[in-house]
Amino acid sequence: MLDRALRSKDELPILEASHAARIMSDQGSLWMFSLAALRHMHDAEKLIPLEIAELWTAQTKRSEVLFNQFFDTQRNFYDTYAS
């Protein structure tokens, strides 16, 4: 993969951790949105129960640290290699 080949060795763990965090975050988001859609379809009073919203928010905040580190490396990468 060209992206990994052009990065320095110290950036690779950040890249890999960010990708894993993104996958986990996306799964949580898709699950929550699916739950809301099902509850809407069945006329539930609350589309997203508070406990679920709190868990999703906590997961998102934990992932944010890794995303921010990764985005910092992206900025330098694309400033150097983007055409």
N, C-alpha and C positions, 0 to 999 in steps of 0.2 A: 504494500500500500504506500503510495507516494507520500501521503501526509506523514506517516510514521518515519519513512526513510529520511525525510528532510528535517525532521525535528532533532534537537539535541537529546542525549540520553536522559538528562534530568527532567525533561518535559514529558517523557513517555508515561511515567506513573500518574501524572496529573491528567493526561489525556485518557488513560485507561480508567481511572477512578471516575472521571467525569462521565464517560460513556456508560459505565455501570450504574452510576447514580441517575442518569437520564433514563435508562431503561426502567429502573425501579420506579422512578417518579412518574413516568408515562403510564406504567401499569396501574399505579394507584389512581391517577387521574382518570384513565379510561374506566376503571371499575366504578369510581364515584359518579361519573357522568352516566354510566349505564344504570346504576342504581337510581339516580334521579329520573332518568327516562322511564324506567319500569314503574317507579312510584307515581309519576305523573300519569302514566297510562292507566293506572288503577286508582286514580283520584285520591292518593294519599294526602294527608293534611300537610305534611312537611316533605318536600322533595329530598332534602339532604338533612338527616337527623344531626343534631348538634355534635354528638359524640363522633360521628363519621367526619364531619367538617373539621373538628379539632385534630383528629388523627391525620387527616390529609394535610392540614396546615403545618403540623409538626414535621411531617415527612418532607414537605416542600422546603421548609426552613433548613432542615439538615442537609438537603441536597444543594442548597444555594451556595454554601461555602465552596463545594467542589466546582460548581458551575462558574463561580466568580474567578477562581484560580484558572480554570480552563479558558474562560473568555479573555483573561489577561494575556495568555499565551497566544490565543487566536489573533488578537489585535496585531502583535508583532509579526506573526507568521504571514498574515495577509497583507500587511504593509510591505513586507519583503518580497513575497512571491505572486501576489495578485497582479493581473495585467490590466 
